Amino acid sequence: MLWCALACQYQGNNQVCVMLYRDGAANHGQIFESFNMMSLWKQCIFICEKNKFGMGAHVERSSASTEYFKKQYSWPHGRTHTQSVSVDGMDILCVREANKFAADHCRARKGPIVMESETYCYHGHSMSDPGVSNHIRDEIQEVRSKSDPITMLKECMLSNNMASVKELEEIDVKIRKVNKNGAQFDPEPPLDELCNHIFANKPPMEVRRTNPWVKLKSVS
């Protein structure tokens, strides 16, 4: 992703690169290496999704500082422009405004910016981490009832007469149908297509498979 940010700078296309990571990865060395590189190259938005749970541990047990938006140690101090921001990640409208601010900040060449989006993880990470041990059921229910992003947006739209209950119910039906169709298993693509569209503007090239005697053609 960092190379994408460098490409934006070279091409001068007014685009910005967005790099997302969670609080569980916020203390990894490559994050700080990325901060250092972007302090030189600019034009990158770092978004830390602070959902309070890493793979098997709460943030309080895994990080000496949980204010992840203050971790860009390599960036120069004393600038007049903000370089980090913390936002309520459960509020869709707040996230929208924070992203707009961050994009404008980068496009104005004021340097990279870190955004900490404080949210909540309802479930575990995988089958090996179902979330039963980390999550308190009552806590999850409380978050769902008080600060669920979708519910909050619905209430905001209803209270400001931006939509009716019937319209929102119709949207829910459409979304459930899309999710159900998307969850259906699609057959895997043929192996011959495995290496296609990896490189841009390159002629077809041979890519060796696990069997060294069989090669695939890579198509751009």
N, C-alpha and C positions, 0 to 999 in steps of 0.2 A: 504493500500500500504506500510505503514511503516513496517508492520509485514513481508511483502515480502522481504524488505531490510534486516531485521534481519535474516530471513531464509537464505538469500544468504550468509550472514556472517558466520552463523553457519555451513552451508553445505560446505563452501569454494569452490563453483563451478564457481567462477570468473564471476558471473552474477551481474548486477546492477539493481536497481529499479528506474523507471522513474515516477515521480509524476507531473502531469500537473494540472495547475489551471490558472484562468484568473485574470486580474487586479482587477476585481470586488470583488474577494475573497482574494486578497493579503493582506488586512488589517484585516481579520478575525483572531480571537484568535487561532484557531486550527493550522493555518499556523505557528505561532511562537512556539507553543508547538511542532510541528513537527520538526522545526529547532533545538530546544533544544534536542529532542530525537536523531536526526540524528548526532548531534555533538558528541554524545556518541557512536552511533552504526555505523556511517559511511555508505558508499556504497549506496548513494541515490542521484539522479539528480532531482532537483526541476526546473521545466520549467514554467515560468509565461508567458502566452500568453497575451501580452499587446496590446489589440485591440482598446484601447482608450474609449470604452463605456461599462459601467456596465448596470445593469437592470434599465434604466431610468435616468442615470446621466453620464456625461462626467467625465473622471478620474480627471480632474482639480478641480471638485466640490466634489469629494469623498475621495481624499487622500492628506494629507499634503505634502507627498513626492511621486513623480511619478517615481522615480528611484528604481524600485522594486527589482533590483538585488543587492541592498545595504542594504536590510532589515534583514539580518541574524544576528541580534544583539547578540545572545547568543554564536556565534562562537568565539573562541579565536583569538586575533589579533597578529600580529607580525610573522605570518608564512611566509615562503619563497615561498609558492605555492599559486597560484590564487584560490580564493574560489567563485568567481562570474564573470559572463561575460554577456555582452549585445550584441545581434546579430540582424541583419536585418532579421526579420522573413518572409519578402517577397522575399528574395533571397534564392532559394532552395539550391544552392551550399554552401552558407555561413552557412545555418542551418545544412547541412550535416557535414561540417568541425567542427562546434561548438559542435555538438553532439559527434563526434569522440573524440574531446579534452576532453569533460566532462566524457565520458566513460573511457578513459585512465586514467584520474585523479582519478576516484573512484576506478578503478581496481588496481591502484598503492597504494591504502590505504592512500591517501592524504586527505581524508575526503570528506564530501558531497560538492555539488556545486550548486549554483543557476544560472540559465540561463534566462535572460529576452529576449524574442523573440518579437520584435516590429512588429506588423502586423496591419491589418485594418479589421474592421467588416463591410461587405457590407450590412448586413441585421440585423433586430432586433432579439430578443431572442425567441419569441414565438408569438402566435396570439394576446396576450395581450400587446406585445411590438413589433409592426411591424417595428419600426425603422424610421417611417416617421418624428417623432418629433425630434429625436436625430441626424439624418443624413441630411446633406446638399447634395442635389442631384448633384450639380456641383462638390462638393468635392469628392463624390463617383466616378463620371465619370473621374475625374482627376487621382484618384488613379488607377482605372482600366486601363487607357490609358498609365500611366507612370511606374507603379510598380506592376502590376499584376504578381504573381509568375509564372503562366503557360505561359503567354505571354513572360516574360523575359527569361525563360528557352528555349522556342522555338527560340527566336532571338539569344540566345547564341549558340544553336546547329546549327542553319543555318549559322551564321557567322563563325563558326569553322569547317564547312563542316562535321558535325557529323550526319546529316540527311538532306534529301531533303524535299521540300515543299509537294511533293506527299506522302512521307512516313508519315509525320506528319498528313496530311489530313486523311490517312487511319487509323491512330491511333485514331484520333478524332471520326471517324465513329464507331470504335469498342467500344470506351469508352461510347459513347452515347447509343449504343445498350445495353451494360452491365447495365448502369444506368436505362434505361427504363425497362429492365427485373427485376431489383432489386426493382423498385418502385411498381411493381405489388403486390397487396395484397395477402399474404399467409394466409391460415386458421390458427387460433390459435391452439397451441398444446393442446391435451387433458389434462384435469385437473389432471389426474393421474400422469402426467410427471412434474408437477409444482415443486416438491421438489427434483427431481433427480439431482445428480452430484453437490451437494452443498458441501459435505464433501469428503475428499480423504481418501482412505484406511480405511473406516469405514463400519461395517455391516449395513444392512438395518435397518432403525429406523422409528418409527411412528411419523408423524408430524400432529398436530391437525389443522383442518381447522377452518373457522369462525363458522361452526356448530360443537360444542364440541362433538357430538355423532358420527361424521364421521371423520375417520383418513386416511391419505395417507401414503403409504410406500415410504421412501426416499432410493434411490438406489445410491451407489457411482459409 
